[in-house]
Amino acid sequence: KYGNNVLVMHCNQDPIVGLGYSEKIEKTYKNVCLEVFQGEGHGFSPKGTRIMTEMVYEFVKNNIV
């Protein structure tokens, strides 16, 4: 029933949580942006953290109701 925008970030080399979980979220919610981080494991590298932080900032800035 949640109808607002959703941002999901997933690392494509995560050995703990498979990408399928995020793909299921993408199908479950109406307005989902799934960002897959190539070459990242469970968590983010320093470079991935910088990119992720900027994406979260922009998402929040653009979705404040």
WOMOUR-V239569 format. One record per backbone hydrogen bond with DSSP energy under -1.0 kcal/mol. NH is the residue of the N-H (numbers start at 1). CO is the residue of the C=O. Records with the same first field share a line. If there is no record, write none. Layout:
NH: CO, CO
//
This chain:
6: 31
8: 33
10: 35
12: 37
13: 40
14: 11
21: 18
23: 19
24: 20
25: 21
26: 22
27: 23
28: 24
29: 25
33: 6
35: 8
37: 10
40: 37
43: 41
49: 45
50: 46
51: 47
52: 48
53: 49
54: 50
55: 51
56: 52
57: 53
58: 54
59: 55
60: 56
61: 57
62: 58
//
